[in-house]
């Protein structure tokens, strides 16, 4: 039984390494990144590797938190899974900081992860600049890590002693 555990553990570890390598290669090869300024209600289409995304700027909202002010952009993304999804990247303005701090909003998926970062915007909320980024196959890196861990556990399990 031990030899089988170690053999299967070694196979699973190698499978995990392959999945991690595919994730790293895919995330580097098919990364999409663009920055665009949109007027309220305007959309832009971004072609991905196998997916076309449409990003629509729906508006801005301002709020006061306990220790900072915040401007939040509302964007609807259609693509990938088909249904529209609302993402809300923001900029946080702290009194002690010279420049605002960006809050990234994202959608994680099995094949691709979508990130939005709010850039400059008009004070009246009529337009905003957004950085749109798609990283493909990043989740494969995490899945490969889990497979590596499983293979390692199987490979180091103690030998079972047979009763005399």
NUGU-956969 format. One record per atom (N, C-alpha, C, O): residue number from 0; residue in one letter; atom name; x, y, z. Coordinates in steps of 0.05 Angstrom, whole numbers, plus 5000, padded with zeros to 4 digits. Atoms other than C-alpha are relative to their C-alpha. Layout:
BEGIN
SITE  num  residuo  atomo     X     Y     Z
SITE  NUM        a     CA     X     Y     Z
...
***
This chain:
BEGIN
SITE  num  residuo  atomo     X     Y     Z
SITE    0        x      N  5017  4976  5000
SITE    0        x     CA  5000  5000  5000
SITE    0        x      C  5017  5025  5000
SITE    0        x      O  5011  5044  4986
SITE    1        x      N  4983  4977  4999
SITE    1        x     CA  5056  5048  5017
SITE    1        x      C  5013  5006  4973
SITE    1        x      O  5014  5029  4965
SITE    2        x      N  4988  4995  5026
SITE    2        x     CA  5090  5039  4951
SITE    2        x      C  4980  5012  4980
SITE    2        x      O  4987  5030  4964
SITE    3        x      N  5020  4989  5017
SITE    3        x     CA  5025  5053  4916
SITE    3        x      C  4995  5030  5008
SITE    3        x      O  4993  5047  4990
SITE    4        x      N  5004  4973  4991
SITE    4        x     CA  5015  5116  4959
SITE    4        x      C  5022  5018  4989
SITE    4        x      O  5017  5040  4978
SITE    5        x      N  4978  4984  5009
SITE    5        x     CA  5084  5141  4941
SITE    5        x      C  5000  5003  4970
SITE    5        x      O  5007  5024  4960
SITE    6        x      N  5001  4999  5029
SITE    6        x     CA  5077  5123  4868
SITE    6        x      C  4978  5020  4991
SITE    6        x      O  4983  5037  4974
SITE    7        x      N  5022  4982  5007
SITE    7        x     CA  5009  5157  4863
SITE    7        x      C  5006  5029  5009
SITE    7        x      O  4999  5048  4995
SITE    8        x      N  4993  4974  4991
SITE    8        x     CA  5034  5215  4905
SITE    8        x      C  5019  5014  4981
SITE    8        x      O  5016  5038  4975
SITE    9        x      N  4980  4989  5019
SITE    9        x     CA  5093  5226  4858
SITE    9        x      C  4986  5008  4974
SITE    9        x      O  4992  5029  4963
SITE   10        x      N  5015  4994  5024
SITE   10        x     CA  5046  5223  4798
SITE   10        x      C  4983  5025  5004
SITE   10        x      O  4982  5043  4986
SITE   11        x      N  5017  4977  4995
SITE   11        x     CA  4998  5273  4830
SITE   11        x      C  5016  5025  5003
SITE   11        x      O  5008  5047  4994
SITE   12        x      N  4983  4977  4997
SITE   12        x     CA  5055  5320  4848
SITE   12        x      C  5008  5010  4972
SITE   12        x      O  5008  5034  4966
SITE   13        x      N  4993  4993  5027
SITE   13        x     CA  5078  5319  4775
SITE   13        x      C  4977  5012  4985
SITE   13        x      O  4980  5031  4969
SITE   14        x      N  5024  4988  5012
SITE   14        x     CA  5007  5332  4752
SITE   14        x      C  4995  5028  5010
SITE   14        x      O  4989  5046  4994
SITE   15        x      N  5002  4974  4989
SITE   15        x     CA  5004  5391  4799
SITE   15        x      C  5019  5020  4988
SITE   15        x      O  5012  5043  4982
SITE   16        x      N  4980  4982  5013
SITE   16        x     CA  5068  5420  4770
SITE   16        x      C  4992  5007  4972
SITE   16        x      O  4995  5030  4964
SITE   17        x      N  5010  4994  5027
SITE   17        x     CA  5039  5413  4700
SITE   17        x      C  4978  5020  5000
SITE   17        x      O  4977  5038  4984
SITE   18        x      N  5023  4982  4999
SITE   18        x     CA  4975  5449  4720
SITE   18        x      C  5010  5028  5007
SITE   18        x      O  5000  5048  4996
SITE   19        x      N  4988  4974  4993
SITE   19        x     CA  5015  5506  4753
SITE   19        x      C  5014  5012  4976
SITE   19        x      O  5010  5036  4970
SITE   20        x      N  4985  4990  5024
SITE   20        x     CA  5060  5512  4691
SITE   20        x      C  4980  5010  4979
SITE   20        x      O  4985  5031  4967
SITE   21        x      N  5020  4991  5020
SITE   21        x     CA  4999  5516  4645
SITE   21        x      C  4987  5026  5009
SITE   21        x      O  4982  5043  4993
SITE   22        x      N  5012  4975  4989
SITE   22        x     CA  4968  5569  4691
SITE   22        x      C  5018  5024  4996
SITE   22        x      O  5009  5045  4988
SITE   23        x      N  4981  4978  5003
SITE   23        x     CA  5031  5611  4690
SITE   23        x      C  5003  5008  4971
SITE   23        x      O  5002  5032  4964
SITE   24        x      N  4997  4994  5029
SITE   24        x     CA  5040  5605  4615
SITE   24        x      C  4975  5013  4989
SITE   24        x      O  4977  5033  4974
SITE   25        x      N  5025  4988  5010
SITE   25        x     CA  4967  5620  4601
SITE   25        x      C  4995  5028  5010
SITE   25        x      O  4985  5045  4995
SITE   26        x      N  5005  4973  4989
SITE   26        x     CA  4964  5680  4647
SITE   26        x      C  5018  5020  4987
SITE   26        x      O  5011  5044  4985
SITE   27        x      N  4982  4981  5013
SITE   27        x     CA  5024  5711  4613
SITE   27        x      C  4994  5003  4971
SITE   27        x      O  4996  5026  4960
SITE   28        x      N  5004  4999  5029
SITE   28        x     CA  5007  5694  4541
SITE   28        x      C  4974  5014  4992
SITE   28        x      O  4974  5028  4971
SITE   29        x      N  5026  4990  5008
SITE   29        x     CA  4934  5715  4540
SITE   29        x      C  4990  5023  5017
SITE   29        x      O  4966  5027  5018
SITE   30        x      N  5008  4977  4984
SITE   30        x     CA  4933  5775  4586
SITE   30        x      C  4990  5023  4982
SITE   30        x      O  5003  5029  4962
SITE   31        x      N  5011  4977  5014
SITE   31        x     CA  4890  5833  4562
SITE   31        x      C  5000  5024  5019
SITE   31        x      O  4993  5021  5042
SITE   32        x      N  4999  4977  4983
SITE   32        x     CA  4899  5903  4587
SITE   32        x      C  4994  5025  4982
SITE   32        x      O  5008  5028  4962
SITE   33        x      N  5005  4975  5015
SITE   33        x     CA  4869  5969  4562
SITE   33        x      C  4990  5021  5020
SITE   33        x      O  4979  5015  5041
SITE   34        x      N  5010  4978  4984
SITE   34        x     CA  4852  6037  4590
SITE   34        x      C  4984  5018  4981
SITE   34        x      O  4993  5024  4959
SITE   35        x      N  5018  4985  5018
SITE   35        x     CA  4795  6078  4562
SITE   35        x      C  4984  5020  5017
SITE   35        x      O  4977  5015  5040
SITE   36        x      N  5018  4980  4988
SITE   36        x     CA  4755  6141  4579
SITE   36        x      C  4973  4998  4988
SITE   36        x      O  4970  4998  4963
SITE   37        x      N  5028  5004  5009
SITE   37        x     CA  4680  6132  4575
SITE   37        x      C  4982  5022  5011
SITE   37        x      O  4985  5030  5034
SITE   38        x      N  5021  4983  4990
SITE   38        x     CA  4622  6180  4579
SITE   38        x      C  4978  4983  5013
SITE   38        x      O  4976  4959  5007
SITE   39        x      N  5021  5015  4987
SITE   39        x     CA  4563  6160  4622
SITE   39        x      C  4981  4987  4980
SITE   39        x      O  4972  5001  4962
SITE   40        x      N  5017  5015  5019
SITE   40        x     CA  4523  6106  4586
SITE   40        x      C  5015  4989  4977
SITE   40        x      O  5004  4972  4962
SITE   41        x      N  4985  5009  5023
SITE   41        x     CA  4578  6094  4535
SITE   41        x      C  5013  4973  5007
SITE   41        x      O  5020  4967  5030
SITE   42        x      N  4988  5026  4998
SITE   42        x     CA  4606  6024  4523
SITE   42        x      C  5025  4998  4982
SITE   42        x      O  5028  5013  4963
SITE   43        x      N  4977  5007  5017
SITE   43        x     CA  4671  5996  4495
SITE   43        x      C  5002  4970  4999
SITE   43        x      O  4997  4956  5019
SITE   44        x      N  4997  5028  5003
SITE   44        x     CA  4684  5927  4468
SITE   44        x      C  5030  4994  5000
SITE   44        x      O  5046  5008  4986
SITE   45        x      N  4972  5008  4998
SITE   45        x     CA  4750  5892  4484
SITE   45        x      C  5000  4971  4991
SITE   45        x      O  4987  4954  5003
SITE   46        x      N  4998  5028  5009
SITE   46        x     CA  4769  5829  4446
SITE   46        x      C  5021  4986  5017
SITE   46        x      O  5044  4995  5020
SITE   47        x      N  4982  5017  4985
SITE   47        x     CA  4800  5775  4488
SITE   47        x      C  5010  4978  4983
SITE   47        x      O  5007  4978  4959
SITE   48        x      N  4989  5023  5015
SITE   48        x     CA  4832  5710  4469
SITE   48        x      C  4977  4985  4986
SITE   48        x      O  4978  4980  4962
SITE   49        x      N  5023  5013  5011
SITE   49        x     CA  4765  5675  4459
SITE   49        x      C  4974  5013  5008
SITE   49        x      O  4952  5003  5002
SITE   50        x      N  5023  4986  4989
SITE   50        x     CA  4718  5723  4493
SITE   50        x      C  5000  5029  4993
SITE   50        x      O  5021  5042  4994
SITE   51        x      N  5002  4971  5004
SITE   51        x     CA  4693  5792  4475
SITE   51        x      C  4985  5011  5024
SITE   51        x      O  4963  5002  5031
SITE   52        x      N  5012  4987  4977
SITE   52        x     CA  4678  5837  4534
SITE   52        x      C  4989  5027  4992
SITE   52        x      O  5001  5041  4976
SITE   53        x      N  5011  4973  5004
SITE   53        x     CA  4633  5898  4533
SITE   53        x      C  4998  5013  5028
SITE   53        x      O  4986  5002  5046
SITE   54        x      N  5000  4985  4975
SITE   54        x     CA  4644  5949  4589
SITE   54        x      C  4985  5025  4996
SITE   54        x      O  4991  5041  4978
SITE   55        x      N  5016  4976  5001
SITE   55        x     CA  4592  6003  4601
SITE   55        x      C  5003  5016  5026
SITE   55        x      O  5002  5005  5048
SITE   56        x      N  4998  4982  4977
SITE   56        x     CA  4601  6063  4647
SITE   56        x      C  4972  5009  5007
SITE   56        x      O  4959  5022  4991
SITE   57        x      N  5027  4993  4991
SITE   57        x     CA  4538  6072  4688
SITE   57        x      C  4998  5025  5017
SITE   57        x      O  4977  5037  5019
SITE   58        x      N  5001  4976  4984
SITE   58        x     CA  4558  6129  4732
SITE   58        x      C  5020  5000  5024
SITE   58        x      O  5033  4980  5029
SITE   59        x      N  4983  4996  4977
SITE   59        x     CA  4595  6155  4793
SITE   59        x      C  4983  5007  5024
SITE   59        x      O  4962  5019  5021
SITE   60        x      N  5013  4991  4976
SITE   60        x     CA  4574  6163  4865
SITE   60        x      C  5022  5006  5021
SITE   60        x      O  5043  4994  5022
SITE   61        x      N  4981  4992  4979
SITE   61        x     CA  4609  6198  4923
SITE   61        x      C  4988  4994  5027
SITE   61        x      O  4964  4996  5031
SITE   62        x      N  5009  5005  4973
SITE   62        x     CA  4606  6180  4996
SITE   62        x      C  5022  5007  5020
SITE   62        x      O  5045  5009  5013
SITE   63        x      N  4981  4994  4978
SITE   63        x     CA  4638  6198  5062
SITE   63        x      C  5000  4977  5019
SITE   63        x      O  4980  4969  5030
SITE   64        x      N  4997  5021  4980
SITE   64        x     CA  4665  6142  5105
SITE   64        x      C  5010  5013  5026
SITE   64        x      O  5013  5037  5027
SITE   65        x      N  4992  4990  4974
SITE   65        x     CA  4689  6149  5177
SITE   65        x      C  5026  5016  4999
SITE   65        x      O  5029  5036  5013
SITE   66        x      N  4974  4986  5000
SITE   66        x     CA  4760  6169  5159
SITE   66        x      C  5010  5007  4972
SITE   66        x      O  5033  5015  4968
SITE   67        x      N  4992  4993  5027
SITE   67        x     CA  4760  6181  5084
SITE   67        x      C  4975  5005  4982
SITE   67        x      O  4953  4997  4989
SITE   68        x      N  5021  4997  5020
SITE   68        x     CA  4719  6203  5024
SITE   68        x      C  5004  4979  4978
SITE   68        x      O  5026  4970  4974
SITE   69        x      N  4998  5021  5020
SITE   69        x     CA  4704  6155  4968
SITE   69        x      C  4983  5007  4976
SITE   69        x      O  4960  5015  4978
SITE   70        x      N  5015  4997  5025
SITE   70        x     CA  4684  6161  4895
SITE   70        x      C  5000  4972  4987
SITE   70        x      O  5021  4960  4982
SITE   71        x      N  5004  5027  5011
SITE   71        x     CA  4656  6096  4866
SITE   71        x      C  4989  5002  4972
SITE   71        x      O  4969  5016  4967
SITE   72        x      N  5010  5003  5027
SITE   72        x     CA  4648  6081  4792
SITE   72        x      C  4983  4975  4997
SITE   72        x      O  4991  4954  5009
SITE   73        x      N  5017  5023  5005
SITE   73        x     CA  4593  6034  4769
SITE   73        x      C  5003  4992  4971
SITE   73        x      O  4997  5008  4953
SITE   74        x      N  4996  5010  5027
SITE   74        x     CA  4609  5992  4708
SITE   74        x      C  4986  4973  4997
SITE   74        x      O  4987  4956  5015
SITE   75        x      N  5012  5026  5006
SITE   75        x     CA  4570  5935  4676
SITE   75        x      C  5017  4986  4979
SITE   75        x      O  5024  4998  4959
SITE   76        x      N  4983  5016  5018
SITE   76        x     CA  4611  5881  4643
SITE   76        x      C  4983  4977  4989
SITE   76        x      O  4970  4962  5004
SITE   77        x      N  5013  5023  5013
SITE   77        x     CA  4581  5832  4593
SITE   77        x      C  5021  4985  4984
SITE   77        x      O  5036  4997  4969
SITE   78        x      N  4980  5016  5014
SITE   78        x     CA  4623  5775  4567
SITE   78        x      C  5008  4977  5018
SITE   78        x      O  5003  4977  5042
SITE   79        x      N  4991  5024  4985
SITE   79        x     CA  4652  5709  4588
SITE   79        x      C  4977  4982  5006
SITE   79        x      O  4971  4964  4991
SITE   80        x      N  5023  5017  4992
SITE   80        x     CA  4592  5680  4624
SITE   80        x      C  4974  5008  4987
SITE   80        x      O  4953  4995  4991
SITE   81        x      N  5024  4992  5014
SITE   81        x     CA  4542  5719  4583
SITE   81        x      C  4983  5020  5015
SITE   81        x      O  4974  5040  5003
SITE   82        x      N  5017  4982  4985
SITE   82        x     CA  4503  5754  4638
SITE   82        x      C  5016  5025  5008
SITE   82        x      O  5040  5023  5013
SITE   83        x      N  4987  4975  4991
SITE   83        x     CA  4518  5826  4656
SITE   83        x      C  5006  4999  5030
SITE   83        x      O  4990  4990  5046
SITE   84        x      N  4992  4999  4972
SITE   84        x     CA  4555  5837  4721
SITE   84        x      C  5010  5028  5006
SITE   84        x      O  5024  5040  4990
SITE   85        x      N  4993  4973  4992
SITE   85        x     CA  4564  5902  4758
SITE   85        x      C  5025  4999  5017
SITE   85        x      O  5027  4985  5037
SITE   86        x      N  4975  4997  4985
SITE   86        x     CA  4634  5920  4783
SITE   86        x      C  5002  5029  5009
SITE   86        x      O  4994  5047  4994
SITE   87        x      N  4999  4973  4989
SITE   87        x     CA  4647  5980  4827
SITE   87        x      C  5028  5007  5010
SITE   87        x      O  5033  5006  5035
SITE   88        x      N  4974  4991  4991
SITE   88        x     CA  4720  6003  4829
SITE   88        x      C  4997  5028  5012
SITE   88        x      O  4978  5042  5006
SITE   89        x      N  5003  4974  4986
SITE   89        x     CA  4732  6064  4873
SITE   89        x      C  5028  5013  5004
SITE   89        x      O  5049  5001  5000
SITE   90        x      N  4976  4985  4990
SITE   90        x     CA  4782  6117  4894
SITE   90        x      C  4994  5010  5028
SITE   90        x      O  4972  5022  5032
SITE   91        x      N  5003  4991  4972
SITE   91        x     CA  4791  6131  4968
SITE   91        x      C  5018  5024  5005
SITE   91        x      O  5042  5023  4998
SITE   92        x      N  4985  4976  4994
SITE   92        x     CA  4813  6200  4990
SITE   92        x      C  5004  5003  5030
SITE   92        x      O  4984  5009  5044
SITE   93        x      N  4994  4997  4972
SITE   93        x     CA  4847  6202  5058
SITE   93        x      C  5012  5028  5005
SITE   93        x      O  5028  5037  4988
SITE   94        x      N  4990  4973  4995
SITE   94        x     CA  4861  6271  5089
SITE   94        x      C  5031  5001  5003
SITE   94        x      O  5042  5021  4994
SITE   95        x      N  4971  4999  4996
SITE   95        x     CA  4933  6253  5107
SITE   95        x      C  5016  4991  4975
SITE   95        x      O  5041  4993  4976
SITE   96        x      N  4986  5009  5024
SITE   96        x     CA  4950  6226  5037
SITE   96        x      C  4999  5021  4978
SITE   96        x      O  4979  5036  4976
SITE   97        x      N  4999  4981  5023
SITE   97        x     CA  4971  6268  4977
SITE   97        x      C  4983  4991  4977
SITE   97        x      O  4970  5007  4963
SITE   98        x      N  5015  5010  5023
SITE   98        x     CA  4940  6223  4925
SITE   98        x      C  4981  4978  5009
SITE   98        x      O  4984  4966  5029
SITE   99        x      N  5020  5020  4992
SITE   99        x     CA  4879  6178  4926
SITE   99        x      C  5011  4971  4997
SITE   99        x      O  5030  4966  4983
SITE  100        x      N  4993  5028  5001
SITE  100        x     CA  4884  6103  4936
SITE  100        x      C  4979  4985  4985
SITE  100        x      O  4955  4988  4991
SITE  101        x      N  5019  5015  5017
SITE  101        x     CA  4852  6058  4884
SITE  101        x      C  4990  4975  5014
SITE  101        x      O  5005  4961  5027
SITE  102        x      N  5012  5025  4991
SITE  102        x     CA  4804  6003  4904
SITE  102        x      C  4992  4985  4974
SITE  102        x      O  4975  4995  4959
SITE  103        x      N  5004  5016  5024
SITE  103        x     CA  4803  5949  4850
SITE  103        x      C  4975  4982  5005
SITE  103        x      O  4973  4970  5026
SITE  104        x      N  5022  5020  4998
SITE  104        x     CA  4739  5910  4837
SITE  104        x      C  5006  4979  4979
SITE  104        x      O  5017  4985  4958
SITE  105        x      N  4992  5022  5017
SITE  105        x     CA  4744  5842  4804
SITE  105        x      C  4978  4979  4999
SITE  105        x      O  4961  4977  5016
SITE  106        x      N  5016  5024  5003
SITE  106        x     CA  4708  5780  4780
SITE  106        x      C  5018  4977  4995
SITE  106        x      O  5033  4977  4975
SITE  107        x      N  4983  5023  5003
SITE  107        x     CA  4743  5714  4789
SITE  107        x      C  4985  4977  4986
SITE  107        x      O  4961  4973  4991
SITE  108        x      N  5013  5022  5014
SITE  108        x     CA  4729  5655  4744
SITE  108        x      C  5020  4977  4996
SITE  108        x      O  5044  4980  5001
SITE  109        x      N  4983  5023  5004
SITE  109        x     CA  4756  5586  4725
SITE  109        x      C  5020  5005  4977
SITE  109        x      O  5043  4997  4979
SITE  110        x      N  4982  4995  5023
SITE  110        x     CA  4785  5610  4658
SITE  110        x      C  5012  5028  5001
SITE  110        x      O  5036  5031  4995
SITE  111        x      N  4989  4973  5000
SITE  111        x     CA  4793  5685  4668
SITE  111        x      C  4991  5016  5024
SITE  111        x      O  4970  5012  5035
SITE  112        x      N  5006  4981  4979
SITE  112        x     CA  4795  5739  4721
SITE  112        x      C  5000  5027  4988
SITE  112        x      O  5018  5035  4973
SITE  113        x      N  5004  4973  5011
SITE  113        x     CA  4770  5809  4704
SITE  113        x      C  5004  5020  5023
SITE  113        x      O  4993  5017  5044
SITE  114        x      N  4994  4979  4980
SITE  114        x     CA  4797  5870  4741
SITE  114        x      C  4993  5028  4988
SITE  114        x      O  4998  5033  4964
SITE  115        x      N  5005  4972  5008
SITE  115        x     CA  4773  5943  4737
SITE  115        x      C  5013  5018  5021
SITE  115        x      O  5010  5014  5045
SITE  116        x      N  4989  4980  4983
SITE  116        x     CA  4811  6002  4765
SITE  116        x      C  4990  5027  4991
SITE  116        x      O  4993  5034  4967
SITE  117        x      N  5010  4974  5007
SITE  117        x     CA  4780  6071  4767
SITE  117        x      C  5023  5020  4999
SITE  117        x      O  5039  5022  5017
SITE  118        x      N  4980  4980  5003
SITE  118        x     CA  4825  6126  4740
SITE  118        x      C  4989  5027  5004
SITE  118        x      O  4974  5032  5023
SITE  119        x      N  5011  4973  4998
SITE  119        x     CA  4811  6199  4729
SITE  119        x      C  4970  5001  4993
SITE  119        x      O  4960  4983  4980
SITE  120        x      N  5029  4997  5005
SITE  120        x     CA  4739  6223  4727
SITE  120        x      C  4992  5029  5001
SITE  120        x      O  5006  5046  5014
SITE  121        x      N  5010  4972  4999
SITE  121        x     CA  4699  6286  4715
SITE  121        x      C  4985  5004  5026
SITE  121        x      O  4971  4986  5035
SITE  122        x      N  5013  4994  4974
SITE  122        x     CA  4674  6319  4779
SITE  122        x      C  4970  4998  4998
SITE  122        x      O  4956  4991  5018
SITE  123        x      N  5029  5001  5003
SITE  123        x     CA  4604  6322  4751
SITE  123        x      C  4990  4971  4994
SITE  123        x      O  4966  4967  4991
SITE  124        x      N  5008  5028  5004
SITE  124        x     CA  4604  6246  4739
SITE  124        x      C  4994  4993  4971
SITE  124        x      O  4983  4971  4965
SITE  125        x      N  5007  5004  5028
SITE  125        x     CA  4597  6253  4663
SITE  125        x      C  5019  4981  4986
SITE  125        x      O  5011  4969  4965
SITE  126        x      N  4981  5018  5013
SITE  126        x     CA  4659  6212  4646
SITE  126        x      C  5020  4989  5020
SITE  126        x      O  5024  5001  5042
SITE  127        x      N  4980  5012  4982
SITE  127        x     CA  4711  6167  4677
SITE  127        x      C  5019  4983  4983
SITE  127        x      O  5011  4972  4962
SITE  128        x      N  4980  5017  5013
SITE  128        x     CA  4774  6131  4656
SITE  128        x      C  5002  4975  5017
SITE  128        x      O  5004  4975  5042
SITE  129        x      N  4999  5025  4986
SITE  129        x     CA  4778  6058  4673
SITE  129        x      C  5022  4983  4987
SITE  129        x      O  5025  4982  4963
SITE  130        x      N  4981  5020  5010
SITE  130        x     CA  4834  6007  4667
SITE  130        x      C  4987  4973  5002
SITE  130        x      O  4977  4965  5024
SITE  131        x      N  5013  5026  5002
SITE  131        x     CA  4807  5940  4645
SITE  131        x      C  5021  4979  4995
SITE  131        x      O  5037  4982  4976
SITE  132        x      N  4979  5020  5003
SITE  132        x     CA  4850  5878  4654
SITE  132        x      C  4987  4972  5003
SITE  132        x      O  4971  4968  5021
SITE  133        x      N  5009  5028  4998
SITE  133        x     CA  4836  5804  4641
SITE  133        x      C  5025  4983  5002
SITE  133        x      O  5043  4983  4985
SITE  134        x      N  4979  5020  4996
SITE  134        x     CA  4884  5752  4669
SITE  134        x      C  4988  4973  4996
SITE  134        x      O  4970  4965  5011
SITE  135        x      N  5011  5026  5006
SITE  135        x     CA  4871  5684  4640
SITE  135        x      C  5014  4978  5016
SITE  135        x      O  5039  4979  5020
SITE  136        x      N  4990  5025  4988
SITE  136        x     CA  4881  5617  4676
SITE  136        x      C  5015  5004  5027
SITE  136        x      O  5031  4987  5034
SITE  137        x      N  4987  4996  4974
SITE  137        x     CA  4905  5647  4743
SITE  137        x      C  4989  4979  5020
SITE  137        x      O  5005  4970  5037
SITE  138        x      N  5011  5019  4981
SITE  138        x     CA  4858  5600  4780
SITE  138        x      C  5013  4973  4997
SITE  138        x      O  5014  4957  5015
SITE  139        x      N  4986  5025  5004
SITE  139        x     CA  4896  5542  4749
SITE  139        x      C  5025  4998  5017
SITE  139        x      O  5033  4976  5026
SITE  140        x      N  4977  5000  4983
SITE  140        x     CA  4957  5563  4789
SITE  140        x      C  4992  4991  5028
SITE  140        x      O  5006  4975  5041
SITE  141        x      N  5009  5008  4973
SITE  141        x     CA  4917  5556  4854
SITE  141        x      C  4991  4971  5000
SITE  141        x      O  4997  4957  5019
SITE  142        x      N  5009  5028  5001
SITE  142        x     CA  4886  5490  4832
SITE  142        x      C  5025  4982  4999
SITE  142        x      O  5025  4961  5012
SITE  143        x      N  4975  5016  5001
SITE  143        x     CA  4956  5464  4815
SITE  143        x      C  5013  4999  5027
SITE  143        x      O  5024  4978  5034
SITE  144        x      N  4989  5000  4973
SITE  144        x     CA  4979  5484  4884
SITE  144        x      C  4986  4980  5018
SITE  144        x      O  4998  4966  5035
SITE  145        x      N  5015  5019  4984
SITE  145        x     CA  4923  5444  4916
SITE  145        x      C  5007  4971  4991
SITE  145        x      O  5009  4954  5008
SITE  146        x      N  4993  5026  5009
SITE  146        x     CA  4940  5384  4872
SITE  146        x      C  5028  4992  5010
SITE  146        x      O  5033  4969  5019
SITE  147        x      N  4973  5005  4989
SITE  147        x     CA  5014  5390  4893
SITE  147        x      C  4998  4993  5029
SITE  147        x      O  5012  4974  5038
SITE  148        x      N  5003  5006  4971
SITE  148        x     CA  4993  5391  4966
SITE  148        x      C  4989  4972  5004
SITE  148        x      O  4999  4957  5021
SITE  149        x      N  5011  5027  4998
SITE  149        x     CA  4950  5329  4957
SITE  149        x      C  5020  4978  4994
SITE  149        x      O  5022  4959  5008
SITE  150        x      N  4979  5019  5008
SITE  150        x     CA  5006  5292  4921
SITE  150        x      C  5021  4997  5021
SITE  150        x      O  5031  4975  5027
SITE  151        x      N  4979  5000  4980
SITE  151        x     CA  5056  5311  4975
SITE  151        x      C  4990  4984  5025
SITE  151        x      O  5004  4968  5036
SITE  152        x      N  5012  5014  4977
SITE  152        x     CA  5009  5286  5031
SITE  152        x      C  5000  4970  4994
SITE  152        x      O  5007  4954  5011
SITE  153        x      N  5000  5028  5007
SITE  153        x     CA  5000  5220  4994
SITE  153        x      C  5028  4987  5001
SITE  153        x      O  5031  4965  5009
SITE  154        x      N  4973  5010  5002
SITE  154        x     CA  5074  5212  4983
SITE  154        x      C  5014  4996  5027
SITE  154        x      O  5031  4979  5030
SITE  155        x      N  4987  5002  4974
SITE  155        x     CA  5093  5222  5056
SITE  155        x      C  4984  4986  5022
SITE  155        x      O  4992  4985  5045
SITE  156        x      N  5016  5015  4980
SITE  156        x     CA  5039  5181  5090
SITE  156        x      C  5017  4978  5011
SITE  156        x      O  5032  4965  4997
SITE  157        x      N  4983  5021  4989
SITE  157        x     CA  5071  5133  5139
SITE  157        x      C  4991  4972  4991
SITE  157        x      O  4967  4968  4983
SITE  158        x      N  5005  5028  5009
SITE  158        x     CA  5075  5059  5122
SITE  158        x      C  4982  4987  5021
SITE  158        x      O  4985  4990  5045
SITE  159        x      N  5017  5015  4982
SITE  159        x     CA  5020  5016  5151
SITE  159        x      C  5014  4974  5008
SITE  159        x      O  5025  4960  4991
SITE  160        x      N  4987  5024  4990
SITE  160        x     CA  5046  4960  5194
SITE  160        x      C  4979  4977  4999
SITE  160        x      O  4956  4980  5007
SITE  161        x      N  5017  5023  5000
SITE  161        x     CA  5017  4891  5184
SITE  161        x      C  5000  4986  5027
SITE  161        x      O  5021  4984  5040
SITE  162        x      N  5001  5014  4975
SITE  162        x     CA  4993  4854  5245
SITE  162        x      C  5013  4973  4998
SITE  162        x      O  5011  4960  4977
SITE  163        x      N  4985  5025  5001
SITE  163        x     CA  5035  4794  5263
SITE  163        x      C  4982  4976  5004
SITE  163        x      O  4992  4954  5004
***
